[in-house]
Amino acid sequence: MSLTFEAVYENGVLKPVDPLPLKEQEKVTITVHTGQSWVERTAGIIPCTDARIIEWAAEDAELDYPPPPEVS
């Protein structure tokens, strides 16, 4: 049987988000795939190789998302 499920690592223990269909004390083999960062998930969306444009887009406050809260 093969299962794919989400779990949270907490206090040194992987805790499944939902109950698993396993017997108590059943031995399993686990492969862990960590989540990707925002940068990894969005890499290559805009095909650009100009380092100046990439740096500008990464650092310009007007392009922040989500935008900062407006000051009254």
C-alpha positions as CSV (number, residue, x, y, z in Angstrom):
1,M,0.0,0.0,0.0
2,S,1.2,3.5,-0.8
3,L,0.0,6.6,1.1
4,T,0.6,10.3,0.5
5,F,-0.4,12.6,3.3
6,E,0.5,15.9,4.9
7,A,2.2,16.1,8.3
8,V,3.6,18.7,10.6
9,Y,7.0,18.4,12.2
10,E,6.5,19.4,15.9
11,N,8.7,18.8,18.9
12,G,10.8,16.2,17.1
13,V,7.8,14.2,15.8
14,L,6.1,14.1,12.5
15,K,2.3,14.4,13.1
16,P,-0.1,13.6,10.3
17,V,-2.7,16.3,9.7
18,D,-5.4,13.6,9.3
19,P,-5.8,10.0,10.8
20,L,-3.9,7.3,8.8
21,P,-5.3,3.9,7.9
22,L,-2.5,2.0,9.7
23,K,-2.5,-0.5,12.5
24,E,-0.9,0.4,15.8
25,Q,2.8,-0.4,15.9
26,E,2.8,-1.0,12.1
27,K,6.2,-0.3,10.6
28,V,6.4,1.9,7.6
29,T,9.1,3.5,5.4
30,I,8.9,7.2,5.1
31,T,10.2,9.6,2.4
32,V,10.0,13.2,3.3
33,H,9.5,16.0,0.7
34,T,9.6,19.5,2.3
35,G,7.5,22.2,0.9
36,Q,9.0,24.7,-1.5
37,S,9.6,28.3,-0.7
38,W,7.7,31.1,-2.5
39,V,10.9,31.7,-4.5
40,E,11.2,28.1,-5.6
41,R,7.4,27.8,-6.5
42,T,7.6,31.0,-8.7
43,A,11.0,30.6,-10.2
44,G,11.0,31.0,-14.0
45,I,7.4,32.4,-14.3
46,I,8.9,35.6,-15.9
47,P,11.6,34.6,-18.3
48,C,14.3,37.2,-17.6
49,T,18.1,37.0,-17.5
50,D,18.9,40.7,-16.9
51,A,20.2,40.9,-13.4
52,R,19.4,44.6,-13.1
53,I,15.7,44.0,-13.8
54,I,15.6,40.9,-11.5
55,E,17.2,42.9,-8.6
56,W,14.8,45.8,-9.2
57,A,11.7,43.6,-9.1
58,A,12.9,41.8,-6.0
59,E,13.8,45.0,-4.0
60,D,11.3,47.6,-5.2
61,A,8.8,48.3,-2.3
62,E,6.0,49.2,-4.8
63,L,6.1,45.6,-6.0
64,D,5.7,44.0,-2.5
65,Y,3.0,41.4,-2.3
66,P,0.9,41.5,-0.3
67,P,1.3,45.3,-0.2
68,P,2.1,46.9,3.1
69,P,-0.9,48.3,5.0
70,E,-1.7,51.9,4.1
71,V,-0.8,54.5,6.7
72,S,-3.6,56.9,7.6
